[in-house]
Amino acid sequence: MNYSDISYILVMLGTVAFAVTAVLAVIPKQIDLFGAIVMGIVTAIGGGTIRDMILGVPVFWASDLNYIWVAIASSIVAFYGYQFMERKYIYSLMLYLDGIGIAMFVIQGADKALALDFASPVGPVLLGLITAIGGGITRDVLAGNTTLLLKKELYALPLTFGVVVYLVALNFFPNHADLLGTICSVLTFIIRACSIHWKLHVPQWMLIEKGKMG
């Protein structure tokens, strides 16, 4: 099994986690099966779809429908098995798999922007972030939930750090993209995993207290 095979398996596990956590997030709103599947698909492929639309290229899942089938299957399993999925250790597992997914997607998104020479150096960072969290933000908007960017949870910050480190390192070692991508994905996941395990939040100095606003 080579690097591409391992990467593909991890991306699919991330897709499963995206769809499952999406369905679990919207079930309290009394959503039906069809709505759950739509939410699962939107979350799983939404970020990459938005990225490809911005880049003006064919959407990634058009040439590999496994992304769609995996998202649909995962959504159905989560819908009918939500009581099992909501168990603490299962839900925690999904969060960690989600962390693997976003850590890989942010690098993939940046790589795709780089390959097309899109608005460097800012473009790859933004499109990496959109790839990783665009689906989750779209889900929250559709469901009327607080979006990921408005939460104190360490979610987007580790992604930004990981992709910036990757792009800076790539300037010095342009012939080692795969190795650097792996290292930065692992680094990003470790930070995200620590935030899940210890329930870490955005540092206080990055927040504005309500009493000091206006």
N, C-alpha and C positions, 0 to 999 in steps of 0.2 A: 504493500500500500504506500503510495507516494504522497508528497505534500499536498497535491491538488485534491486527492481523494479524502484525506483527513480534513482539509479545509471545507470541502463540500459537505461532509457529514456534520461537522460542527455548525455550519451555516443552516443546515436543515434542522438540527436540534434547536438552534436559535429561533427558527421559523415556528417550530412547535410551541416553544415557550411564549413567543409573541402572541400567537393565536389563543393559547390557553389562558394566559393572564388577561387578555382582552375580554374573553367571554366571562371570566370570573368577575371582572370589573363592572360588567353591564347587567349581569343576571339580577342583581337587586332591583333593577328598574323594570322587572317583569317583562323582559324581552322574549320574543318567541324564537324558535329554532332558526328561521330564515334570517332574522335580524342578528342573531348570534353569529351565524356563519359570515354574514356581511362584515360585521365588526371584526371578526377574526381575520378575514382576508385583508381588510383595510389596514389593520395593524401590522400584519405580517409582511405585506408587499408595498404598503403605502409610501414609505420613505424612499425606497428604491425607484418607485414609479415617478414620484415627484422629481427626484434627481434626474432621471432619464428624460423627462419632459423638459426640464430646464436646459439640459445638454443638447436637446434636439436629436436624440438617438432612439432607436426602437427600445421599448421597455424590456427589461431583462427577462421577465417571466414569459414573454412571448416565445422565446426559443427554448424554454425549459418549464413546462407546465407542472413539473413536480412541486414547485413552490405553491401553486394554487391547490393542487390535490392534497398536499401535506397540511396546508392551512385549513382546508375544508374538513378533512378527517379529524384534525386536532380540535377544531371548533365543535364538531358534533360530539366527540368524546367528552370534552369539557362541559358541554351543555347537559348531557345526560348523566355525567358522573361528577357534577360540580360538588356534591357533598363529600365525595372522596378527595377531589382535587383541593378542596378548601382545608383539608387536614394540614396541620402546621408543617410537618416535614415535607409533604408533597408540594405545598405552595412555596416553601422555601427553596426546594429543588428547582421549581419553575423560575423563581427569581434569579437563581444562580445561572441557569441555562439562558435566561434572558440576558444576563450580564455577559455571557460568552458571545451571544448573538450581536449585541450592540458593540462589543469590543472589536469584533471582526468586521461588522458592517461599516463602522466609521472609517476604517482603513481602506476597505474596498471602495467606498464612495470617494474618498480622497484620491485613490489610485486612478479611478475612472476619469475624474476631472483632470488629473495630471496628464493622463494619456491623450486627452483631447485639448491640452493646453488651455484650459478654461480659467480665465481670470486669476492666474497665479499672482501672489501667493495666497490671497484670501479665498478665492473660489474653492480650492480643494478642501479647505477647512470647513467652510459653510456646507458644501455638498456632502462631506463626510458626516457632519452632524445631522443634516437632513435625512440622509440614508438611514442613520441609526435611530433617530427619534421622530422622524416625520410621521410615521404610521401611528405611533402612540399619541402624538399631539392631535392628529386627525380624529382618532377614536374618541379622545376626551372631548373635543369640540362637538362631535356628533352626539355624544352621550350626555353632554351638559355637565361634565366633571371638570374639576380643576386640572389644568394641563400640567404636564411634566415640568415646564419651565417656570411655573408659578409655585412649585413646591420647594420646601427647604431641603428635601432629600438630595444627597449627592448622586446625581444621575448624569446631567449634561456636563458637569465640571470635569469628571474623570475622562470623559470622551474628548473634550476640548484639549485637555492636557496631553492625552495619548496621541492624538492626531497631529498636534503641533510638534511634539517631540519627534514623531515619525518624519514629518516633512523637513524639519531642521536637519535631522540625521541623514536624510536622503540626499541633501545637498553636499554632504561631505563624503558619503559612500553610495554613489548612484548605482553601483553595480551589485548592491546587496539588498535589493528591494524586498525580496521574500523573507530574508532573515530579519531585517529591520521591522517589516510588517508583523512578523510573528512576535518579536520581542515587545513591540509597542502594544500589540493586542493583549499579550499576557500581562503587561504592566497595567493597562487599562482595566482588565478584568480583576486583577488583584485589588486595585483601589476600589472598584465597585463592590467586590466581594467583602472587603473590609467594612464598607459602608452598610452593607446588608447585615453582616454579622454583629457589628457593634452599633448599628442604627445611627450612623454618623450623619451630620447635617452640614449645610453650607456654613462656613465660619461666620461668627457674629459680625465681624467687621465688614462683611459684604452685604449685610442686611440694613434696612432702614426701619427703625422702630416707628410704629403707627403714631405714637404721640408726637414724634418729631416731624411728621409730614404736614405740609400745608401750614 
